[in-house]
Amino acid sequence: MNQAYYTEISFPGLGIEGIDPIRSFTLFGKLDIHFYGVIIAVGLLLAVWYGLKRSKEFGIKDDDILDGVIWIVPLAIICARLYYCIFEWEHYKDDPLSVLQIWNGGLAIYGGVIGAALGVVLFAKMKKVSLPAVLDLVAISFLIGQSIGRWGNFMNREAFGSETTSFMRMGLF
């Protein structure tokens, strides 16, 4: 919660300095839309699109894929929030209802993956489809969503990794 806020990004090995990416934009003068969320949503939509394109090869109906997305994604978000709040309980213990204020940030990918994995297992059981087939399909879909979603971390200036001397290194100021 008390993460440093970096305003500028540079790529010193490439001679690029002082980039200040836009983090959000406002709709209708009231609603702030953060690029982090937009990029995560694009990653999810492309993952679902891929899953729909390949579902028949795995013996899964398109409607079943969409049904799974409708309840697995919220389960993953709830688990991501729970995981975060459990490990940051000091910030929530005096006002436990603030756990519900997801718009204030605080999701953990590990919790999201756990929730999605549980959801996929339940999905396969409820829809009576092969769990290995679902896992094969979901594995590539997950990688698509995750690789695009990481650009959301870039826009949010978080999860940037350790220091490196690579010519492609990035600096945050």
C-alpha positions as CSV (number, residue, x, y, z in Angstrom):
1,M,0.0,0.0,0.0
2,N,2.9,2.4,0.7
3,Q,4.6,1.9,-2.6
4,A,6.7,4.7,-4.0
5,Y,5.1,6.5,-6.9
6,Y,7.4,6.9,-9.9
7,T,6.6,9.7,-12.3
8,E,9.2,9.2,-15.0
9,I,10.5,6.2,-16.9
10,S,13.7,6.1,-18.8
11,F,15.6,3.6,-20.9
12,P,19.2,4.8,-20.3
13,G,20.8,2.1,-22.4
14,L,18.8,3.3,-25.4
15,G,19.3,7.0,-24.7
16,I,15.6,7.5,-23.8
17,E,15.0,9.8,-20.8
18,G,12.1,11.4,-19.0
19,I,9.0,9.5,-20.4
20,D,5.9,10.2,-18.3
21,P,3.3,7.7,-19.5
22,I,-0.3,8.6,-18.9
23,R,-1.8,6.4,-16.2
24,S,-5.4,7.1,-16.7
25,F,-8.0,9.2,-18.6
26,T,-11.4,10.6,-17.6
27,L,-14.8,9.8,-19.2
28,F,-17.7,12.2,-18.9
29,G,-15.6,14.5,-16.6
30,K,-16.2,12.1,-13.7
31,L,-15.1,8.5,-14.3
32,D,-11.3,7.8,-14.1
33,I,-10.3,4.9,-16.3
34,H,-6.8,3.5,-15.5
35,F,-4.8,2.0,-18.3
36,Y,-3.8,-0.8,-15.9
37,G,-7.4,-2.0,-15.9
38,V,-7.9,-1.5,-19.6
39,I,-4.8,-3.5,-20.4
40,I,-5.8,-6.3,-18.0
41,A,-9.3,-6.3,-19.6
42,V,-7.7,-6.5,-23.1
43,G,-5.6,-9.5,-22.0
44,L,-8.6,-11.2,-20.6
45,L,-10.7,-10.6,-23.7
46,L,-7.9,-11.9,-26.0
47,A,-7.5,-15.0,-23.7
48,V,-11.3,-15.6,-24.0
49,W,-11.2,-15.1,-27.8
50,Y,-8.4,-17.6,-28.1
51,G,-10.3,-20.1,-25.9
52,L,-13.4,-19.7,-28.0
53,K,-11.4,-20.2,-31.3
54,R,-9.8,-23.4,-30.0
55,S,-12.6,-24.8,-27.8
56,K,-14.0,-27.3,-30.3
57,E,-10.6,-28.9,-30.7
58,F,-10.8,-29.8,-27.0
59,G,-14.4,-31.0,-27.1
60,I,-15.7,-27.9,-25.2
61,K,-18.7,-25.9,-26.4
62,D,-18.4,-22.1,-26.8
63,D,-21.3,-21.5,-24.4
64,D,-19.5,-23.6,-21.8
65,I,-16.4,-21.4,-22.2
66,L,-18.5,-18.2,-21.8
67,D,-20.3,-19.7,-18.8
68,G,-17.0,-20.5,-17.2
69,V,-15.6,-17.0,-17.8
70,I,-18.7,-15.4,-16.2
71,W,-18.2,-17.1,-12.9
72,I,-14.4,-18.0,-12.9
73,V,-13.3,-14.4,-13.4
74,P,-15.2,-13.0,-10.5
75,L,-14.0,-15.9,-8.3
76,A,-10.4,-15.2,-9.3
77,I,-10.9,-11.5,-8.5
78,I,-12.4,-12.3,-5.1
79,C,-9.6,-14.7,-4.3
80,A,-7.0,-12.1,-5.5
81,R,-8.5,-9.6,-3.1
82,L,-8.7,-12.0,-0.2
83,Y,-5.1,-13.1,-0.7
84,Y,-3.9,-9.5,-0.7
85,C,-6.0,-8.5,2.4
86,I,-4.9,-11.5,4.4
87,F,-1.2,-10.5,3.9
88,E,-1.9,-6.8,4.4
89,W,-4.3,-7.3,7.4
90,E,-2.6,-4.5,9.4
91,H,-4.2,-2.1,6.9
92,Y,-7.7,-3.5,7.3
93,K,-8.0,-4.7,10.9
94,D,-9.4,-1.4,12.2
95,D,-12.0,-1.1,9.4
96,P,-12.7,-4.7,8.1
97,L,-15.4,-3.4,5.7
98,S,-12.6,-1.6,3.8
99,V,-11.7,-5.0,2.4
100,L,-14.7,-4.6,0.1
101,Q,-13.2,-1.3,-1.4
102,I,-11.5,-3.1,-4.3
103,W,-11.4,0.2,-6.3
104,N,-8.8,1.4,-3.8
105,G,-6.4,-1.2,-5.1
106,G,-5.0,-4.4,-3.6
107,L,-5.1,-7.5,-5.7
108,A,-2.5,-10.3,-5.6
109,I,-1.9,-12.5,-8.6
110,Y,-1.3,-15.5,-6.5
111,G,-4.8,-15.4,-5.0
112,G,-6.2,-14.8,-8.5
113,V,-4.4,-17.9,-9.9
114,I,-5.6,-20.0,-6.9
115,G,-9.2,-18.8,-7.4
116,A,-9.0,-19.4,-11.2
117,A,-7.6,-22.9,-10.7
118,L,-10.3,-23.8,-8.2
119,G,-12.9,-22.4,-10.6
120,V,-11.5,-24.4,-13.5
121,V,-11.7,-27.6,-11.6
122,L,-15.3,-26.9,-10.5
123,F,-16.1,-25.8,-14.1
124,A,-14.9,-29.1,-15.5
125,K,-16.8,-31.1,-12.9
126,M,-20.1,-29.1,-13.3
127,K,-20.0,-29.1,-17.1
128,K,-18.8,-32.7,-17.3
129,V,-15.9,-31.9,-19.5
130,S,-12.4,-33.4,-19.4
131,L,-10.3,-31.5,-16.8
132,P,-7.1,-32.2,-18.8
133,A,-8.7,-30.8,-22.0
134,V,-9.8,-27.7,-20.1
135,L,-6.3,-27.3,-18.6
136,D,-4.7,-27.6,-22.0
137,L,-6.9,-24.9,-23.4
138,V,-6.7,-22.6,-20.4
139,A,-2.9,-22.9,-20.1
140,I,-2.3,-21.0,-23.4
141,S,-5.2,-18.6,-22.7
142,F,-3.7,-17.8,-19.3
143,L,-0.3,-17.1,-20.9
144,I,-1.9,-14.8,-23.4
145,G,-3.7,-12.9,-20.7
146,Q,-0.8,-12.8,-18.4
147,S,1.7,-11.6,-20.9
148,I,-0.5,-8.7,-22.0
149,G,-1.5,-8.0,-18.4
150,R,2.2,-7.5,-17.5
151,W,2.1,-4.3,-19.6
152,G,-0.5,-3.1,-17.2
153,N,2.1,-3.4,-14.5
154,F,4.4,-1.3,-16.6
155,M,1.7,1.4,-17.0
156,N,1.0,1.2,-13.2
157,R,4.8,1.4,-12.5
158,E,4.9,-1.7,-10.4
159,A,6.3,-5.2,-10.4
160,F,9.3,-4.1,-12.3
161,G,11.8,-6.7,-11.2
162,S,15.4,-6.4,-10.0
163,E,18.2,-4.1,-11.2
164,T,20.0,-5.1,-14.3
165,T,22.8,-3.8,-16.5
166,S,21.1,-4.8,-19.8
167,F,21.0,-2.2,-22.5
168,M,17.2,-2.6,-22.4
169,R,17.0,-1.7,-18.7
170,M,14.4,0.7,-17.5
171,G,14.8,3.4,-14.8
172,L,12.0,4.6,-12.6
173,F,12.2,8.1,-11.1
